[in-house]
Every structure is written in structure tokens, then in C-alpha cells.
Amino acid sequence: MSEKVINFEFEKHNKNSIRYQEVPENGMPPVLGSIYVQKWFAGDNKKIEITIKTKD
């Protein structure tokens, strides 16, 4: 099993969600690109991180 931590920065507000843009590592393409997180969870956070685990 491998694990990857991906960082995101605020991009824009929508009606009920916030759009975050991935900050790719140097020289690497984005893994997820943009994601939407519901406002009730994201709050006023300008940066978030997501951990992805792959299973065999």
C-alpha cells in the first residue's frame, strides 16, 4: 500500500462549496487537479491537504 499527501489552495467560492486547486510537486503533473469541498466542512480555510492511500 502506498500513500500520497496532496496540497490544495483556495481557488474560488461557489454557492455551497469551495473550489481548491492542487499545488503539484516540482516537475510533476497534478494528481487530482481541482476539487470541490462543501462550505460547512471547509469553513474559511485557504489551504487543505488530502491523503490518498492505494490498496492492493
LINGISUL-V301076 format. One record per backbone hydrogen bond with DSSP energy under -0.5 kcal/mol. CO is the residue of the C=O (numbers start at 1). NH is the residue of the N-H. Records with the same first field share a line. If there is no record, write none. Layout:
CO->NH + NH
This chain:
2->54
4->6 + 52
6->50
7->23
8->48
9->21
12->19
16->39
17->14
18->20 + 37
19->11 + 12
20->35
21->9
22->24
25->28
32->34
33->22
35->20
37->18
38->41 + 42
39->43
42->45
46->10
48->8
50->6 + 52
52->4
54->2
